[in-house]
Amino acid sequence: MNHSKLVIIPTYNEKENVQDILYTVMELPGQFEVLIIDDNSPDGTAGLVKAAKVSYPNRIHLIERTGKLGLGTAYIEGFKYALANGYDYIFEMDADFSHNPKDLARLYEACADQGNDMAIGSRYIKGVNVVNWPIGRVLMSYFASVYVQFITGLPIKDSTAGFKCYHRSVLEGIKLNKIKFAGYAFQIEMKFTAWKLGYKIVEIPIIFTDRTKGTSKMSTNIFREAVMGVIYMKLKSLFDPYKRADATESTKYKVQNTK
């Protein structure tokens, strides 16, 4: 099989959603593959992934980790897997259907057909497109992006978005081992780093729908990390200019077998 498009989905206690999201992505046109990175979910999420994998052994992949190690580290592990295994387009997506899987094709087209290096599924590029969130959380999310723009100058309306497509060149150019944050600040840090390195980024309007099954992983500590992390990123950029990784750096990532 010609591996081209890999959707990375971190999971922790997503038994209500994980098989539905896998089968939905498998049924999309375009032969998307999925890599689930499960942080030892006590609810049996990984076992459900293995059951789904029986029907799609070459398109569903699973990495099981030893514990709850954080969103950012899960994605970094997934990025290294994607680069080592030769994927050209790498996606981030949640397991809970807050991101519409059908929009994967739109993100892919924005990169593959329109020449962008990175495409972001944006809730705020055309007003506020969020469904079923309490008004307090909508305001917190929206003004978090305003805050990021004000502090850093990052020209992105939805800086905390977690629905993205990268061309592999972006992940090759970012020094993945230098990415600092593990929570939602990770999402800001990846966008800020890609922008500082000169990659072409576009926002694609999406409708974000809050989960109907399972529980949110948002916490006060995650929000605090994001607030303080933005200041850290800005100061770091002033004293330590961003440079792209050496062309050979990503070749050190070893092919990792999945279950």
JOJODA-V603964 format. One record per residue. N is the residue number from 1. RES is the residue in one small letter. PHI is phi in whole degrees, 0 to 359 (999 if undefined). Layout:
BEGIN
((N;RES;PHI) (N;RES;PHI))
END
This chain:
BEGIN
((1;m;999) (2;n;276) (3;h;289) (4;s;228) (5;k;237) (6;l;237) (7;v;260) (8;i;264) (9;i;231) (10;p;286) (11;t;225) (12;y;208) (13;n;56) (14;e;238) (15;k;297) (16;e;288) (17;n;244) (18;v;296) (19;q;290) (20;d;298) (21;i;292) (22;l;297) (23;y;294) (24;t;295) (25;v;293) (26;m;298) (27;e;276) (28;l;289) (29;p;292) (30;g;108) (31;q;55) (32;f;292) (33;e;252) (34;v;232) (35;l;246) (36;i;270) (37;i;244) (38;d;256) (39;d;267) (40;n;57) (41;s;301) (42;p;289) (43;d;272) (44;g;89) (45;t;305) (46;a;298) (47;g;297) (48;l;291) (49;v;296) (50;k;298) (51;a;294) (52;a;292) (53;k;296) (54;v;301) (55;s;278) (56;y;223) (57;p;296) (58;n;261) (59;r;238) (60;i;251) (61;h;233) (62;l;220) (63;i;246) (64;e;258) (65;r;255) (66;t;279) (67;g;186) (68;k;280) (69;l;256) (70;g;107) (71;l;301) (72;g;298) (73;t;293) (74;a;296) (75;y;294) (76;i;300) (77;e;298) (78;g;294) (79;f;298) (80;k;295) (81;y;298) (82;a;296) (83;l;293) (84;a;295) (85;n;260) (86;g;83) (87;y;285) (88;d;266) (89;y;233) (90;i;238) (91;f;245) (92;e;249) (93;m;204) (94;d;279) (95;a;273) (96;d;259) (97;f;70) (98;s;294) (99;h;258) (100;n;286) (101;p;304) (102;k;298) (103;d;285) (104;l;303) (105;a;297) (106;r;292) (107;l;294) (108;y;298) (109;e;297) (110;a;297) (111;c;267) (112;a;290) (113;d;258) (114;q;254) (115;g;81) (116;n;274) (117;d;273) (118;m;210) (119;a;239) (120;i;245) (121;g;283) (122;s;256) (123;r;278) (124;y;236) (125;i;287) (126;k;230) (127;g;75) (128;v;239) (129;n;251) (130;v;232) (131;v;244) (132;n;73) (133;w;271) (134;p;299) (135;i;302) (136;g;297) (137;r;287) (138;v;300) (139;l;296) (140;m;299) (141;s;293) (142;y;296) (143;f;285) (144;a;297) (145;s;291) (146;v;298) (147;y;299) (148;v;299) (149;q;300) (150;f;295) (151;i;284) (152;t;256) (153;g;81) (154;l;299) (155;p;276) (156;i;232) (157;k;287) (158;d;239) (159;s;287) (160;t;263) (161;a;302) (162;g;245) (163;f;240) (164;k;213) (165;c;234) (166;y;248) (167;h;286) (168;r;303) (169;s;299) (170;v;294) (171;l;290) (172;e;290) (173;g;279) (174;i;274) (175;k;282) (176;l;299) (177;n;288) (178;k;264) (179;i;293) (180;k;268) (181;f;264) (182;a;249) (183;g;267) (184;y;290) (185;a;298) (186;f;302) (187;q;298) (188;i;293) (189;e;299) (190;m;295) (191;k;293) (192;f;298) (193;t;295) (194;a;299) (195;w;295) (196;k;296) (197;l;274) (198;g;88) (199;y;283) (200;k;275) (201;i;241) (202;v;228) (203;e;256) (204;i;249) (205;p;293) (206;i;228) (207;i;253) (208;f;263) (209;t;243) (210;d;298) (211;r;302) (212;t;251) (213;k;230) (214;g;80) (215;t;237) (216;s;292) (217;k;260) (218;m;294) (219;s;214) (220;t;298) (221;n;296) (222;i;297) (223;f;294) (224;r;297) (225;e;301) (226;a;294) (227;v;298) (228;m;286) (229;g;295) (230;v;298) (231;i;296) (232;y;301) (233;m;300) (234;k;296) (235;l;296) (236;k;299) (237;s;293) (238;l;283) (239;f;251) (240;d;221) (241;p;305) (242;y;285) (243;k;227) (244;r;292) (245;a;297) (246;d;302) (247;a;302) (248;t;269) (249;e;296) (250;s;289) (251;t;287) (252;k;282) (253;y;291) (254;k;273) (255;v;298) (256;q;248) (257;n;286) (258;t;252) (259;k;268))
END
